[in-house]
Amino acid sequence: MDGIQVLGAIKIDAGQNIAASMMNNSSTGGNPAADKKVHYALLGMTAVTGLVDAVSFLSLGRVFTANMTGNVVILAFATARVPGLSFARSLTALFSFLVGAIFGGRITARAGADSQIRFAAQAFLLEVAFLLAASFCAIGYRGHLPEDSFQPFALIALTALAMGTRNAAVRKLAIPDLTTTVLTLTITSIGADSSLANGNNPRLARRVASVVAMFLGAALGAVIIHYSISAALWLGTAISALCTAALFRSLRTSGQL
């Protein structure tokens, strides 16, 4: 009986690995080099998430524009009138992120198994456009404007639109451990699949790289905003643009563009 159970577990695990492999390869034609470029591009975008949330949380009134889990919690605190938090700003971030997700969803809705990267790259172009607009909008912004000033609300909306658009596209790609914004399940997987939990540490390097990328992006953003908020957003825009360009080049190399 124990042997049957073990054999069944092995079959289930193998099936899950095959499914994950098919999901990873479907959008790049099973090209390992193209897959690797996609993974690196998404890691770069994960670092941009850290940059954006450093700007939004530290300079735009304790609000997240990329991490909506944290933003919903902050919105709840603001609703309870916790000092130093803004209900209006948190709600603006949530609504703008949702609108961005609609944009990203409409762009990727037509994507088939062999065209997911191409449509995702188009959504990433829109992300770059929103971040570019935010970078221009942030010129001269110092973070000490009145509560009802237009500039911080515009920055919150633009960065949340960018992150919502990207998240919809990344969700469509469904590459394991590369969500670019949510690390809760990634960190859970590092522990739950570790050898200490009788696991075999699948995709450990990718999981750790995701955590490190966001950490470095957030730390770098926290340093840069001491000198210029706009510069932090310009850097995020540049990284996103480079990652998107890498995806388009990958598509051209594999003949899918």
C-alpha positions as CSV (number, residue, x, y, z in Angstrom):
1,M,0.0,0.0,0.0
2,D,2.8,2.4,0.9
3,G,4.5,1.6,-2.4
4,I,1.4,2.4,-4.3
5,Q,1.1,5.7,-2.5
6,V,4.7,6.6,-3.2
7,L,4.3,5.7,-6.9
8,G,1.2,7.8,-7.1
9,A,2.9,10.8,-5.5
10,I,5.8,10.5,-8.0
11,K,3.3,10.4,-10.9
12,I,1.5,13.5,-9.6
13,D,4.8,15.4,-9.1
14,A,6.0,14.4,-12.6
15,G,2.7,15.6,-14.0
16,Q,3.0,18.9,-12.3
17,N,6.5,19.4,-13.6
18,I,5.5,18.5,-17.1
19,A,2.6,21.0,-16.9
20,A,4.9,23.7,-15.6
21,S,7.3,23.0,-18.4
22,M,4.6,23.2,-21.0
23,M,3.4,26.4,-19.6
24,N,6.8,28.0,-19.7
25,N,7.6,26.8,-23.2
26,S,4.2,27.5,-24.9
27,S,4.8,31.2,-25.5
28,T,8.4,30.9,-26.8
29,G,8.1,27.8,-28.9
30,G,10.1,25.7,-26.4
31,N,13.3,27.8,-27.0
32,P,15.4,27.6,-23.9
33,A,17.4,30.8,-24.8
34,A,14.1,32.7,-25.4
35,D,12.7,31.4,-22.1
36,K,15.8,32.6,-20.2
37,K,15.5,36.1,-21.7
38,V,11.8,36.2,-20.6
39,H,12.8,35.2,-17.1
40,Y,15.6,37.9,-16.9
41,A,13.2,40.5,-18.2
42,L,10.6,39.7,-15.6
43,L,13.3,39.8,-12.9
44,G,14.2,43.3,-14.1
45,M,10.5,44.3,-13.8
46,T,10.5,42.9,-10.3
47,A,13.2,45.3,-9.4
48,V,11.1,48.1,-10.9
49,T,8.3,47.1,-8.6
50,G,10.6,47.8,-5.7
51,L,11.5,51.2,-7.1
52,V,7.9,52.1,-7.7
53,D,6.7,51.1,-4.2
54,A,9.7,53.0,-2.7
55,V,8.5,56.1,-4.4
56,S,4.8,55.6,-3.6
57,F,5.2,54.6,0.0
58,L,8.0,56.9,1.0
59,S,7.0,60.0,-1.1
60,L,3.4,59.8,-2.0
61,G,1.7,59.5,1.4
62,R,2.3,55.9,2.7
63,V,0.5,54.2,-0.2
64,F,1.5,51.3,-2.4
65,T,0.9,51.5,-6.1
66,A,2.3,48.1,-7.1
67,N,1.6,45.9,-4.0
68,M,-2.2,45.9,-3.8
69,T,-2.3,43.5,-0.8
70,G,-0.5,46.1,1.2
71,N,-2.5,48.9,-0.2
72,V,-5.8,47.3,0.8
73,V,-4.5,46.9,4.3
74,I,-3.4,50.6,4.3
75,L,-6.8,51.6,2.9
76,A,-8.5,49.8,5.8
77,F,-6.2,51.6,8.3
78,A,-7.0,54.9,6.7
79,T,-10.7,54.1,6.9
80,A,-10.2,53.6,10.6
81,R,-8.7,57.1,10.7
82,V,-5.1,56.0,11.6
83,P,-3.0,59.2,11.6
84,G,-0.7,59.8,8.6
85,L,-2.7,57.7,6.1
86,S,-4.9,59.0,3.3
87,F,-8.1,57.2,2.3
88,A,-8.3,59.2,-0.9
89,R,-4.7,58.4,-2.0
90,S,-5.1,54.7,-1.2
91,L,-8.4,54.5,-3.0
92,T,-6.9,56.3,-6.0
93,A,-4.1,53.7,-6.2
94,L,-6.6,50.8,-5.9
95,F,-8.9,52.2,-8.6
96,S,-6.1,53.1,-11.0
97,F,-4.4,49.7,-10.6
98,L,-7.8,48.1,-11.5
99,V,-8.1,50.3,-14.6
100,G,-4.6,49.4,-15.6
101,A,-5.4,45.7,-15.2
102,I,-8.4,46.2,-17.5
103,F,-6.1,47.7,-20.1
104,G,-3.6,44.8,-19.7
105,G,-6.4,42.3,-19.8
106,R,-7.8,43.7,-23.1
107,I,-4.4,43.7,-24.7
108,T,-3.6,40.1,-23.8
109,A,-7.2,38.7,-24.2
110,R,-6.4,37.7,-27.8
111,A,-3.2,35.9,-27.0
112,G,-2.9,32.3,-27.9
113,A,-0.4,29.7,-26.5
114,D,2.1,30.7,-29.2
115,S,1.6,34.5,-28.9
116,Q,1.6,35.2,-25.2
117,I,5.0,36.9,-25.1
118,R,4.1,39.1,-28.1
119,F,0.9,40.4,-26.5
120,A,2.5,40.7,-23.1
121,A,5.3,42.8,-24.6
122,Q,2.6,45.1,-26.1
123,A,1.2,45.5,-22.6
124,F,4.6,46.2,-21.2
125,L,5.0,49.1,-23.8
126,L,1.9,50.6,-22.2
127,E,3.5,50.2,-18.8
128,V,6.5,52.1,-20.0
129,A,4.3,54.9,-21.4
130,F,2.6,55.3,-18.0
131,L,5.9,55.3,-16.2
132,L,7.3,57.8,-18.6
133,A,4.4,60.1,-18.0
134,A,4.9,59.7,-14.2
135,S,8.6,60.5,-14.6
136,F,7.7,63.8,-16.3
137,C,5.0,64.5,-13.8
138,A,7.4,64.0,-10.9
139,I,9.8,66.7,-12.1
140,G,10.2,69.2,-9.3
141,Y,8.1,67.1,-6.8
142,R,9.4,67.1,-3.3
143,G,6.7,65.2,-1.4
144,H,5.7,68.1,0.9
145,L,2.6,69.3,-1.0
146,P,-0.8,69.7,0.7
147,E,-3.1,66.7,1.0
148,D,-5.4,67.8,-1.9
149,S,-2.6,68.8,-4.3
150,F,-3.0,67.4,-7.9
151,Q,0.6,66.2,-8.4
152,P,0.8,63.4,-5.9
153,F,-2.6,62.0,-7.0
154,A,-1.4,62.1,-10.7
155,L,1.8,60.2,-9.7
156,I,-0.2,57.7,-7.8
157,A,-2.6,57.2,-10.7
158,L,0.1,56.9,-13.3
159,T,2.3,54.4,-11.4
160,A,-0.7,52.3,-10.4
161,L,-1.9,52.2,-14.0
162,A,1.5,51.0,-15.1
163,M,1.7,48.3,-12.4
164,G,-1.9,47.1,-13.1
165,T,-1.3,46.9,-16.8
166,R,1.9,44.9,-16.3
167,N,0.3,42.5,-13.7
168,A,-2.5,41.6,-16.1
169,A,0.1,40.7,-18.7
170,V,2.3,38.7,-16.3
171,R,-0.8,36.9,-15.0
172,K,-1.5,35.8,-18.6
173,L,2.1,34.5,-19.0
174,A,1.6,32.5,-15.7
175,I,5.4,31.7,-15.3
176,P,5.9,30.1,-11.9
177,D,7.6,32.3,-9.3
178,L,7.8,35.3,-11.6
179,T,4.8,37.4,-10.7
180,T,7.0,40.6,-10.5
181,T,4.9,42.0,-7.6
182,V,3.7,39.4,-5.2
183,L,6.4,37.6,-3.1
184,T,4.2,36.0,-0.4
185,L,3.7,32.7,-2.3
186,T,7.3,32.8,-3.5
187,I,8.7,33.0,0.0
188,T,6.2,30.4,1.1
189,S,7.4,28.1,-1.7
190,I,11.1,28.6,-0.7
191,G,10.2,27.2,2.8
192,A,7.5,24.7,2.0
193,D,9.5,23.1,-0.9
194,S,12.9,23.2,1.0
195,S,14.8,20.1,2.1
196,L,13.8,20.9,5.7
197,A,10.2,20.4,4.7
198,N,11.1,17.2,2.8
199,G,11.0,19.0,-0.5
200,N,13.4,19.1,-3.4
201,N,13.8,22.9,-3.8
202,P,12.4,23.3,-7.3
203,R,13.2,26.6,-9.0
204,L,15.1,27.8,-5.9
205,A,17.4,30.1,-7.8
206,R,14.5,31.8,-9.6
207,R,12.6,32.2,-6.3
208,V,15.5,33.7,-4.5
209,A,16.3,35.9,-7.5
210,S,12.8,37.4,-7.4
211,V,13.1,38.2,-3.7
212,V,16.5,39.8,-4.2
213,A,15.4,41.8,-7.2
214,M,12.6,43.4,-5.4
215,F,14.7,44.0,-2.3
216,L,17.4,45.7,-4.4
217,G,14.9,47.8,-6.3
218,A,13.2,49.0,-3.2
219,A,16.6,49.8,-1.5
220,L,17.8,51.6,-4.5
221,G,14.6,53.6,-4.8
222,A,14.8,54.6,-1.1
223,V,18.3,56.0,-1.6
224,I,17.5,57.8,-4.9
225,I,14.4,59.6,-3.7
226,H,16.5,61.5,-1.1
227,Y,18.0,63.3,-4.1
228,S,15.2,63.2,-6.7
229,I,11.8,61.4,-6.8
230,S,11.7,61.9,-10.6
231,A,15.1,60.2,-11.0
232,A,13.8,57.1,-9.3
233,L,10.9,57.0,-11.7
234,W,13.2,57.7,-14.7
235,L,15.3,54.7,-13.6
236,G,12.3,52.5,-13.3
237,T,11.1,53.6,-16.8
238,A,14.5,52.9,-18.3
239,I,14.7,49.4,-16.8
240,S,11.1,48.6,-17.9
241,A,11.9,49.8,-21.4
242,L,15.1,47.7,-21.6
243,C,13.2,44.6,-20.4
244,T,10.5,45.2,-23.0
245,A,13.0,45.8,-25.7
246,A,14.7,42.5,-24.8
247,L,11.4,40.7,-25.1
248,F,10.8,42.2,-28.6
249,R,14.3,41.2,-29.6
250,S,13.7,37.7,-28.4
251,L,10.5,37.5,-30.4
252,R,12.3,38.8,-33.5
253,T,15.1,36.2,-33.0
254,S,12.6,33.3,-32.7
255,G,10.6,34.5,-35.7
256,Q,7.5,35.3,-33.8
257,L,7.4,39.0,-34.6
